[in-house]
Amino acid sequence: MFRKPNIKVKKSGYPFISLTKSMALNMKKLPVTVFFLLCYITLYSQGEIDQQQAIIFRSERTFGVSLNTDGYGIGYREGKRIDYFNRRLLEFDLVSLKHPKEVRLSNPAYQTPGSFVFGKKNAVAVLRGGIGHQKEIYEKADLGGVAIRYFYTAGPALCFYKPIYYKILKFVGSYEAEIIEEKFDIKKHDPTMIYGKSSFFKGIEETRVLPGIYGKAGFNFEYSKQNKVIHAIEIGSQINLFPKKIPIMDVAENKAIFFSLFASYRFGIVIDPLNPESNKLSNIFKKNK
């Protein structure tokens, strides 16, 4: 008689089932692993331009100083990102307006300190606020490159003009004169009578305001070597229009429409919502480490 061998079979003796489950779990993790691997390769295969944190939504805040063919100015601008190449602009600036016939002189008969513009009646400044659009034409190839954009803005303008007072020589004897302050009058004043210009604040309470509109367009060349800092040169043209002539000069024809060319330097920051510390204006002129 033969006895059946006592063979014990474990219920967990199906190794291929455990292997299949393990492979299934690993397959689920594969897309995540591949994603992070691609990110790693992308970051470390870029050149110098990606050594800094790239900011996808580059909203900007900049300040500017400008030199115009009819004056000079300062300004502030915000550029809100619409998409990768376009921004919506909001700007405010303060510019001076000069007449093309302005010539600075000194008294031809007497040695007097300083100089003056003969025949100028009013000093003019224009406060402007507008909205506009900016589009990037050429992107930077690297951090040593230049991004080229075109832009335009338009909006209301307020012209402030105040009378200019002059120090006038008034003779009270053959060799004696006193100095009085008067507004310029072409009918009674000539260059030999003017000693100099009075304080800018003289007559400020007589300032008048004239509303108008303005428009501006040009090209922006941004050359900063840092992703979060802006340094740019702008060139373009602008126009200021008013409902009546502004009385700048008493010896020349005045006008209501002012067209000029301008060049400006702009500096500012790119707003990074994830890193508020980098949004400080003190970072503008810091060297990139």
C-alpha positions in Angstrom: 0.0 0.0 0.0 1.3 3.3 -0.9 0.7 6.5 1.2 0.0 9.8 -0.6 2.7 12.2 0.0 1.9 15.0 2.4 2.3 18.0 0.1 1.2 21.4 1.4 0.4 24.0 -1.2 0.4 27.6 -0.1 -2.6 29.6 -1.3 -0.3 32.5 -2.1 1.7 30.5 -4.5 0.9 32.5 -7.6 4.0 34.8 -8.1 2.9 36.1 -11.5 -0.1 37.8 -9.9 2.1 39.9 -7.5 4.4 40.7 -10.4 1.5 42.0 -12.5 0.2 44.2 -9.7 3.7 45.7 -9.2 4.1 46.5 -12.9 0.6 48.1 -13.0 1.5 50.4 -10.2 4.8 51.4 -11.8 3.1 52.1 -15.1 0.7 54.5 -13.4 3.8 56.4 -12.0 5.5 56.5 -15.4 3.8 59.7 -16.8 4.7 61.6 -13.6 8.3 60.4 -13.8 8.6 61.3 -17.5 7.1 64.7 -16.8 9.7 65.6 -14.1 12.5 64.2 -16.2 11.5 66.4 -19.2 11.3 69.4 -16.9 14.8 68.6 -15.6 16.3 68.2 -19.1 14.6 71.4 -20.3 15.9 73.5 -17.4 19.4 72.4 -17.7 19.7 72.4 -21.4 18.8 76.1 -21.8 21.5 78.8 -22.2 22.0 81.9 -20.1 18.5 83.2 -20.5 17.0 80.5 -18.3 19.5 80.7 -15.5 17.0 83.1 -13.9 13.5 82.3 -13.1 11.3 83.0 -16.2 8.2 85.0 -15.6 5.4 83.9 -17.8 3.0 86.8 -17.2 5.3 89.8 -17.5 3.3 92.7 -16.3 5.6 95.8 -16.0 6.0 99.0 -14.1 8.4 101.6 -15.5 9.5 105.2 -15.1 10.8 107.3 -17.9 12.6 110.5 -18.7 12.2 112.0 -22.1 13.7 114.7 -24.3 11.3 116.1 -26.9 11.9 118.5 -29.8 9.6 120.9 -27.9 10.6 120.2 -24.3 11.3 117.4 -21.9 9.3 115.3 -19.5 9.0 112.5 -16.9 6.4 109.7 -16.8 5.1 106.5 -15.3 3.7 103.5 -17.1 2.1 100.1 -16.3 2.0 97.3 -18.9 -0.5 94.5 -18.1 0.1 91.3 -20.0 -2.7 90.2 -22.4 -0.9 87.3 -24.0 2.8 86.4 -24.7 3.3 89.3 -27.2 0.8 91.9 -26.2 0.3 94.3 -23.3 -2.3 96.8 -22.3 -0.7 100.1 -21.3 -1.7 102.8 -18.7 0.5 105.8 -18.5 0.8 109.2 -16.9 3.4 111.9 -17.7 4.3 115.5 -17.2 5.9 117.4 -20.1 6.9 120.9 -20.9 6.0 122.8 -24.0 8.3 125.3 -25.7 7.7 127.5 -28.7 10.1 126.9 -31.7 11.0 130.7 -31.7 12.4 130.6 -28.1 15.9 132.0 -28.0 17.8 132.5 -24.7 19.6 135.9 -24.4 21.6 138.0 -21.9 21.2 141.7 -21.6 23.2 143.2 -24.5 23.9 146.6 -22.8 24.6 145.6 -19.2 26.4 142.8 -17.5 23.6 141.0 -15.6 23.5 137.5 -14.0 21.6 134.7 -15.8 19.7 134.7 -19.0 16.1 134.9 -20.3 13.9 134.2 -23.3 13.0 137.5 -24.8 9.3 137.8 -25.5 8.1 134.7 -23.6 4.8 135.3 -21.8 3.9 132.0 -20.2 5.7 128.9 -19.0 3.7 125.8 -20.0 3.5 122.2 -18.7 1.1 119.5 -19.8 -0.2 116.7 -17.5 -1.3 113.7 -19.6 -3.0 110.3 -18.9 -3.7 107.7 -21.4 -4.2 104.1 -22.3 -2.7 102.1 -25.2 -1.2 98.9 -26.5 2.2 97.4 -26.9 3.2 94.5 -29.1 6.5 92.6 -29.2 7.9 92.3 -32.7 11.2 90.6 -31.9 11.9 88.6 -28.8 15.3 88.4 -27.1 17.4 85.6 -28.4 19.3 85.6 -25.1 20.0 87.9 -22.1 22.5 89.9 -24.1 19.9 90.7 -26.9 17.3 93.3 -27.5 13.6 92.9 -27.6 11.8 95.3 -30.1 8.2 96.4 -29.6 5.9 99.0 -31.0 3.4 100.9 -28.9 0.8 103.7 -29.0 -1.1 105.6 -26.3 -3.7 108.4 -26.3 -5.9 110.2 -23.8 -6.8 113.5 -22.2 -4.3 116.3 -21.4 -4.4 119.3 -19.1 -2.3 122.3 -20.1 -1.1 124.5 -17.2 0.3 127.9 -18.2 1.5 130.7 -15.9 2.8 134.1 -16.6 6.5 134.8 -16.5 7.7 137.8 -14.6 10.9 139.7 -15.5 13.2 141.8 -13.5 13.1 145.2 -15.3 15.6 148.0 -15.0 13.7 151.2 -14.4 16.0 154.3 -14.5 15.3 156.9 -11.8 18.2 159.2 -12.8 21.0 159.5 -15.3 23.1 156.8 -13.7 20.7 155.2 -11.2 18.1 152.4 -11.8 15.9 150.3 -9.6 14.7 146.8 -10.3 11.0 146.1 -10.6 9.1 142.9 -11.5 6.7 143.0 -14.4 5.1 140.7 -17.0 6.6 141.0 -20.5 4.9 143.5 -22.8 6.3 143.9 -26.3 5.0 147.5 -26.4 7.1 148.7 -23.5 10.0 146.2 -23.0 13.2 145.6 -25.0 16.2 143.3 -24.3 18.3 146.2 -22.8 15.7 146.8 -20.1 15.6 143.2 -18.8 17.9 142.4 -15.9 16.8 138.8 -15.6 13.9 136.5 -14.9 12.0 136.5 -11.6 11.4 133.5 -9.4 9.4 130.7 -11.0 6.8 131.0 -8.2 6.1 134.6 -9.0 2.6 134.7 -10.5 1.9 131.0 -9.8 -1.5 132.0 -8.4 -2.4 133.3 -12.0 -2.0 129.9 -13.5 -4.6 128.9 -16.0 -5.8 125.5 -17.2 -6.7 124.4 -20.7 -8.0 120.9 -21.5 -6.9 119.0 -24.6 -6.0 115.5 -25.9 -2.7 113.8 -26.9 -1.5 110.8 -28.8 1.9 109.1 -28.9 3.4 106.2 -30.9 6.9 104.7 -31.2 9.3 101.8 -30.8 10.7 100.4 -27.6 14.1 98.7 -27.4 14.4 96.7 -24.2 18.0 95.5 -23.5 18.1 94.5 -19.8 20.3 91.5 -18.9 18.0 90.5 -16.1 14.5 88.9 -16.5 13.0 90.9 -13.7 14.5 94.3 -14.5 13.7 96.6 -17.4 16.0 99.0 -19.2 14.8 100.4 -22.5 15.2 103.2 -25.0 12.2 104.6 -26.8 11.9 106.7 -29.9 8.8 108.0 -31.6 6.5 111.0 -32.2 3.7 112.7 -30.3 1.0 115.3 -30.7 -0.8 117.6 -28.3 -4.0 119.3 -29.4 -5.9 122.1 -27.6 -9.1 124.0 -28.5 -7.3 127.3 -28.7 -3.9 128.7 -29.1 -1.6 128.7 -26.0 -0.1 132.2 -25.5 3.5 131.2 -25.0 5.2 134.1 -26.9 4.4 137.7 -27.3 6.7 138.2 -30.3 5.7 135.3 -32.5 2.6 133.4 -33.7 1.3 130.9 -31.2 -0.4 127.6 -32.0 -2.9 125.1 -30.6 -1.4 121.9 -32.1 2.1 120.7 -31.1 3.8 117.9 -33.0 7.2 116.7 -31.8 9.7 113.8 -31.9 10.9 112.3 -28.7 13.6 109.9 -27.3 13.3 108.5 -23.8 15.0 106.2 -21.3 12.7 103.8 -19.3 13.6 101.8 -16.3 11.5 99.6 -14.1 10.6 96.1 -12.9 8.6 93.0 -14.0 5.9 92.2 -11.5 6.3 88.7 -10.1 3.2 87.7 -8.0 5.0 84.7 -6.7 8.0 86.6 -5.3 6.9 90.0 -3.9 10.5 90.7 -2.6 11.7 91.0 -6.2 9.2 93.7 -7.0 11.0 96.4 -5.0 12.2 99.4 -7.0 15.6 99.1 -5.3 16.3 96.0 -7.5 16.4 98.0 -10.7 20.1 98.9 -10.6 21.3 95.9 -8.7 23.8 93.8 -10.6 22.7 90.3 -11.5 24.6 87.7 -9.5 
